[in-house]
Amino acid sequence: MTAESTSIAVLGGRGMLGSDLVQTCRQQGFTPIVLDLPEFDITNTDNLQQAVSDADIIVNCAAYTNVDGAESQAELAYKVNAEAAGRLGAIARDAGKWVLHISTDFVFDGRSDSPYAETDQPNPINTYGKTKLAGEQLLARSGCKYCIVRVEWTYGSSGNNFVTKLTQRAKSQDTLKVVDDQTGSPTATTQAAGVICKLLRKKPEGIFHFASAGYVTRYGMAEYIFDRLSMNVNLVPCKTSDFPSPATRPLNSRFNCGKITSLLDEPIDSWKGPLELFLRQL
């Protein structure tokens, strides 16, 4: 089956990652089918069955991603992130279709001193992470052929993210407090979309970690952003505990991406280049 004749149902195709994936799929010769609210609801079984029957491959970018909101809307988060993923797997199994499902670093507690590998034991510390882990498990149990790609610290032009929130705050505040005890890899959704398209051709099975190369704290990331934007902002380092929030955040979000790198034709780019490009487009 050639890329030109392969149709890809992108569930959540108007979200931050989904919209970049749709664009990249088109550039790579695939035929993406954009499925998202309001006309497509991942918790609706009929919608899911239609999506699976209409496409050769299903990519699930649809998720309840409001990390703090999930603490008070746990039932909705579970329906979207867990139940729907399991149902998708069962429908895909019966149809003999392969599913690529997007997950998150939030399945880990962030207490490890090392970058997380796919073989490390998940231990989510908030409701969002728990529902995403449940989604992975239900998809795996469904018996379909699947690939789970965990991503972290993503940013893109469609949707709220750390970069856009930070630059917005800087327009009205001269001094910004940014945490210096959370470490990870800022990852552009354009970069993740390019990697996903490579996986669509190979259809690997199992769990894979993907993030930009290199690690930085949120504070270090903020320094880089304002330096590249030539914005004079007084940055004050602080701790995560200084910002009480409904959901606890993992402090270590670093990924070991060795497994996915073996499937790619080239090394993964550093986080700096894609972030600089994104800032130029802001």
Backbone hydrogen bonds, N-H to C=O, Kabsch-Sander energy under -0.5 kcal/mol:
donor,donor_aa,acceptor,acceptor_aa,energy
5,S,2,T,-0.7
6,T,3,A,-1.4
7,S,5,S,-0.6
8,I,31,T,-2.4
9,A,7,S,-0.5
9,A,57,I,-2.8
10,V,8,I,-0.7
10,V,33,I,-2.7
11,L,9,A,-0.9
11,L,59,V,-2.6
12,G,35,L,-2.7
13,G,10,V,-1.0
13,G,35,L,-1.8
15,G,12,G,-1.6
19,S,15,G,-2.5
20,D,16,M,-0.8
21,L,17,L,-2.5
22,V,18,G,-2.5
23,Q,19,S,-1.7
24,T,20,D,-2.4
25,C,21,L,-3.0
26,R,22,V,-2.0
27,Q,23,Q,-2.1
28,Q,24,T,-1.9
29,G,26,R,-1.3
30,F,25,C,-2.3
31,T,6,T,-2.6
33,I,8,I,-3.4
34,V,32,P,-0.6
35,L,10,V,-2.0
35,L,33,I,-0.6
40,F,36,D,-2.2
44,N,41,D,-2.2
45,T,43,T,-0.7
48,L,44,N,-2.1
49,Q,45,T,-2.6
50,Q,46,D,-2.2
51,A,47,N,-2.3
52,V,48,L,-2.5
53,S,49,Q,-2.2
54,D,50,Q,-1.9
55,A,51,A,-0.8
55,A,52,V,-0.5
56,D,7,S,-1.5
57,I,7,S,-1.9
58,I,98,W,-1.9
59,V,9,A,-3.0
60,N,58,I,-0.5
60,N,100,L,-3.0
61,C,11,L,-2.4
61,C,59,V,-1.0
65,T,63,A,-0.8
67,V,65,T,-1.4
70,A,66,N,-2.1
71,E,68,D,-1.2
72,S,68,D,-0.5
72,S,69,G,-0.9
73,Q,69,G,-1.7
77,A,73,Q,-2.5
78,Y,74,A,-2.4
79,K,75,E,-2.1
80,V,76,L,-2.3
81,N,77,A,-2.9
82,A,78,Y,-2.0
83,E,78,Y,-2.2
84,A,79,K,-1.9
86,G,82,A,-2.1
87,R,83,E,-2.4
88,L,84,A,-2.6
89,G,85,A,-2.1
90,A,86,G,-1.9
91,I,87,R,-2.3
92,A,88,L,-2.8
93,R,89,G,-2.5
94,D,90,A,-2.0
95,A,91,I,-1.5
96,G,92,A,-0.8
96,G,93,R,-0.9
97,K,92,A,-2.7
98,W,56,D,-0.6
99,V,145,K,-2.3
100,L,58,I,-2.8
101,H,99,V,-0.5
101,H,147,C,-2.9
102,I,60,N,-2.2
103,S,149,V,-2.7
105,D,151,V,-1.1
107,V,104,T,-1.1
108,F,105,D,-2.1
116,Y,254,R,-3.2
120,D,117,A,-1.7
123,N,107,V,-1.8
130,K,126,N,-2.2
131,T,127,T,-2.6
132,K,128,Y,-2.2
133,L,129,G,-2.3
134,A,130,K,-2.2
135,G,131,T,-1.9
136,E,132,K,-1.9
137,Q,133,L,-2.4
138,L,134,A,-2.7
139,L,135,G,-2.2
140,A,136,E,-2.3
141,R,137,Q,-2.3
142,S,138,L,-1.1
143,G,140,A,-0.9
144,C,139,L,-0.6
145,K,97,K,-0.6
146,Y,144,C,-0.6
147,C,99,V,-2.2
148,I,206,G,-2.9
149,V,101,H,-2.7
149,V,147,C,-0.5
150,R,148,I,-0.6
150,R,208,F,-2.9
151,V,103,S,-1.9
155,Y,187,T,-1.6
159,G,157,S,-0.8
165,K,161,N,-2.6
166,L,162,F,-2.3
167,T,163,V,-2.3
168,Q,164,T,-2.0
169,R,165,K,-2.3
170,A,166,L,-1.9
171,K,167,T,-0.7
171,K,168,Q,-1.0
172,S,168,Q,-0.6
172,S,169,R,-1.1
173,Q,169,R,-1.6
176,L,234,N,-2.6
178,V,176,L,-0.5
178,V,236,V,-2.2
180,D,238,C,-2.6
183,T,181,D,-0.5
183,T,251,L,-3.1
184,G,216,V,-2.4
187,T,153,W,-2.4
189,T,155,Y,-2.5
192,A,188,A,-2.2
193,A,189,T,-2.4
194,G,190,T,-1.8
195,V,191,Q,-1.7
196,I,192,A,-2.5
197,C,193,A,-2.2
198,K,194,G,-1.2
199,L,195,V,-1.8
200,L,196,I,-2.0
201,R,197,C,-0.8
201,R,198,K,-0.5
202,K,198,K,-0.9
203,K,199,L,-3.0
206,G,146,Y,-1.7
208,F,148,I,-2.9
210,F,150,R,-2.7
213,A,269,D,-2.9
216,V,184,G,-2.4
218,R,182,Q,-1.5
219,Y,179,V,-1.1
221,M,217,T,-2.3
222,A,218,R,-2.2
223,E,219,Y,-2.3
224,Y,220,G,-2.0
225,I,221,M,-2.5
226,F,222,A,-2.5
227,D,223,E,-2.0
228,R,224,Y,-2.4
229,L,225,I,-1.9
230,S,227,D,-0.9
231,M,226,F,-2.4
233,V,231,M,-1.3
234,N,174,D,-2.8
235,L,233,V,-1.0
236,V,176,L,-3.0
238,C,178,V,-1.7
242,D,239,K,-1.8
243,F,240,T,-1.9
252,N,110,G,-0.7
253,S,183,T,-3.2
253,S,251,L,-0.7
256,N,116,Y,-3.1
257,C,255,F,-0.7
261,T,257,C,-2.1
262,S,258,G,-1.2
263,L,260,I,-1.7
264,L,260,I,-0.6
264,L,261,T,-1.0
271,W,213,A,-1.9
275,L,271,W,-1.4
276,E,272,K,-2.5
277,L,273,G,-2.2
278,F,274,P,-2.2
279,L,275,L,-2.4
280,R,276,E,-1.8
281,Q,277,L,-1.2
282,L,278,F,-0.8
282,L,279,L,-0.5
